[in-house]
Amino acid sequence: MNADIDKETLIYTVIAGIPVGKVASYGQVAGLAGYPQNSRLVGRLLKMMPNDSVIPWHRVVNSQGKISFPAGSEKYQEQREKLLSEGISFKSDKVNIKLHRWI
């Protein structure tokens, strides 16, 4: 099996495991998948994910708890609304990491 495909599968599996009401950072996802230096790969894989995917992409935020899409953009609003609908709270433009970080 191609190592990159295996890496992608592991990363998607970790993201799929993030429970409702919790978030993880790109780096945290990479680390849990066994590739701690690959947070950018996590971002690339999320960007390439099909629109009809059931993987909860919206539960991945940056290390500061911020949504990575430009503030006010359609994707930013979509991610924020999905997180709010799951009970995730924000302090201004950041997810309240202390409450919602997936451990």
WOKAJO-V321073 format. One record per residue. RES is the residue in three letters. SS is DSSP state (2 for helix, 1 for strand, 0 for the rest). OMEGA is omega in whole degrees, 0 to 359 (* if undefined). D_FIRST is the distance of its C-alpha to the first C-alpha in Angstrom with 2 decimals. Layout:
res,ss,omega,d_first
RES,SS,OMEGA,D_FIRST
RES,SS,OMEGA,D_FIRST
This chain:
res,ss,omega,d_first
MET,0,178,0.00
ASN,0,183,3.79
ALA,2,180,6.28
ASP,2,178,8.67
ILE,2,178,7.34
ASP,2,179,7.12
LYS,2,179,10.50
GLU,2,180,11.85
THR,2,180,11.35
LEU,2,180,13.10
ILE,2,178,15.76
TYR,2,179,16.50
THR,2,177,16.79
VAL,2,180,19.27
ILE,2,180,21.22
ALA,2,181,21.43
GLY,0,180,22.99
ILE,0,185,25.79
PRO,0,175,28.89
VAL,0,178,31.69
GLY,0,179,34.22
LYS,0,175,31.93
VAL,1,175,30.19
ALA,1,177,27.69
SER,1,177,27.48
TYR,2,180,24.60
GLY,2,178,24.60
GLN,2,178,24.83
VAL,2,180,21.77
ALA,2,180,19.78
GLY,2,179,21.25
LEU,2,177,20.60
ALA,0,180,16.88
GLY,0,182,17.01
TYR,0,189,17.33
PRO,0,180,21.14
GLN,0,188,21.57
ASN,0,181,19.62
SER,2,178,22.24
ARG,2,177,22.38
LEU,2,178,18.74
VAL,2,178,19.78
GLY,2,179,22.65
ARG,2,180,20.70
LEU,2,177,18.34
LEU,2,180,21.53
LYS,2,183,23.21
MET,2,184,20.61
MET,0,179,20.64
PRO,0,181,22.35
ASN,0,183,25.98
ASP,0,180,25.64
SER,0,178,22.95
VAL,0,178,24.20
ILE,0,185,22.50
PRO,0,182,25.57
TRP,2,185,25.04
HIS,2,180,28.76
ARG,2,178,28.52
VAL,1,180,26.99
VAL,1,179,29.77
ASN,0,187,30.31
SER,0,177,31.40
GLN,0,182,35.04
GLY,0,181,34.55
LYS,1,171,35.01
ILE,0,186,33.41
SER,0,177,31.74
PHE,0,177,32.99
PRO,0,181,36.40
ALA,0,179,39.18
GLY,0,179,40.82
SER,0,181,38.08
GLU,2,180,37.07
LYS,2,177,33.61
TYR,2,181,35.35
GLN,2,180,37.80
GLU,2,181,35.19
GLN,2,180,33.24
ARG,2,180,36.54
GLU,2,178,37.83
LYS,2,180,34.74
LEU,2,178,35.02
LEU,2,181,38.78
SER,2,177,38.43
GLU,0,177,36.38
GLY,0,179,39.19
ILE,0,182,37.77
SER,0,180,40.69
PHE,1,167,41.12
LYS,1,190,43.48
SER,0,184,44.34
ASP,0,182,41.03
LYS,1,172,38.88
VAL,1,176,37.32
ASN,0,186,39.23
ILE,2,181,36.47
LYS,2,180,38.64
LEU,2,194,38.82
HIS,2,180,35.48
ARG,1,178,32.79
TRP,0,180,30.11
ILE,0,*,30.16
